[in-house]
Amino acid sequence: MFEKSTWIRLPRNVVVGHGVRSRTVEVVDDLHLGGRPLFVTSPTPREVAADPIAADFQAAGVDPAVVTIEEARFSAVETVIETAKAEEVAYLVGIGGGKAIDVAKMASDHLGMGFLSVPTAASHDGIVSNRGSVPEGDTRHSVAAEPPLAVVADTEILAEAPWELTTAGCADIISNYTAVMDWRLAHRLQNVEYSEYAAALAEMTAEILVDNADLIRPGLEESAWIVTKALVSSGVAMSIAGSSRPASGAEHLFSHQLDRLAPGAALHGHQVGVGAIMTAYLHGGDRGIWQDIRDALDNIDAPTTAADLGLADDTVIEALSSCHAIRDRYTILGDGMDERAAREVAERTGVVS
């Protein structure tokens, strides 16, 4: 008897484009959300987006509560939870980059209430995914959560975000190539549950950015449009899969280990991009896709070497040779690489000199 089943939770509305920030109240009305919202934001996004959106809500007769966070920490999640209870709010709105949205996502999951995602930077696929990522000490925790009820992504705002945040988002998406390679490998060798649809969607998002790398340029709304669509698709792929597998493989383990060895040295997306160059080489050698990944990253001004990340060569080698132990997830790294093998891969791909 066939007994397989699945439950896929996806955003009900995704609104992307020029000036759509002003449609946030309309999106809330369409979702039939009543009561008072709690805005979760950070200092710069508050000025750029949260305050104008709050004014729109006030004009509609709703006065939002606001929490401004400085860092994505579990303590910030607790602060949001406590504020939501004290203010008796009905739903949350994460307005900002990865920090505000991840904190709002995790708090809303704990509270059992919905949240909206209003990104002000296209820096990673967390704007729509069912995962939250929060650093604590020298470790970054990835936590399962519910995806947003809706996403409102204003390309006018996103195009004005710091360019390095956009290139980090691009690199995060491009790394889907190696994440899916690892997922297929784990399926073949370890019988890990696998979704052809989610894998194809994740790969397609990487192809969008590799094929359109020439169009990704600072200050262009069309670039923000391309990157945001790819980030949304990647997040949807994770929701379909019910895990982060479509967008997280050995390249993410490499990045998490760098966070332990050199916390704050580089952006997450940039780290996984460099990791993808090396893990793609392991998958395909000289005939693999690693050259295309490296060329695409270089084309959008994303880092491709240890020096670009601001890291010493030895730090990259140590991360690559030890990151397999970060979590119980089968990847091309298997049970790990010795230092000599890791150095050879990093040198052959030009990541270290």
Buried (B, 14 or more C-beta within 10 A) or exposed (E): EEEEEEEEEBBBBBBBBEEBBEBBBBBBEEBEBEEBBBBBBBEBBBEBBBBBBBEBBEEEEBEBBBBBBEEBBBEBBBBBBEBBEEBEBBBBBBBBBBBBBBBBBBBBBBBEBBBBBBBBBBBBBBBBBBBBBBBEEEEBEBBEBBBBBBBBBBBEBBBBBEBBBBBBBBBBBBBBBBBBBBBBBBBEEEEBEBBEEBBEBBBBBBBBBBEBBEBBBBEBBEBBBBBBBBBBBBBBBBBBBBBBBBBBBBBBBBBBBBBBBBEEBBBBBBBBBBBBBBBBBBBBEEEBBBBBBBEBBBBBBBBBBBBBBEBBBEBBBBBBBBBBEBEEBBBBBEEEBEEEBBBBBBEBBBBBE
